[in-house]
C-alpha cells in the first residue's frame, strides 16, 4: 500500500482483484488457524499449542508422502521421532502413580 497506495485505493478494482481459488483458500485457512490457536490458548495452555504445531509437522510429512509421493528424508524421520519422544516425555511427567 505504501508504494502503490494511490493506485490501489482510488482505482475501480477491488483490493482483492486477481485472487484465485488458491489465494482465497490460503487466506481462509490462515484465518481459521488463527482462530483455532486463540481457542486453544484460551481454554488450554501453551504446551498444548506447541504439541498441536508439532503434530501438524507429522501430518504434513505424511500428506507429503501420500499426495506428492515424495520420499521421507532422514531429517524428516528424525523430526518425527523427536516429536513423538517429546510428547511421550511430556505425558510421562503427568502420569500419577496409583496408590494401593
Beta strands, then each sheet from edge to edge (+ up, - down):
end
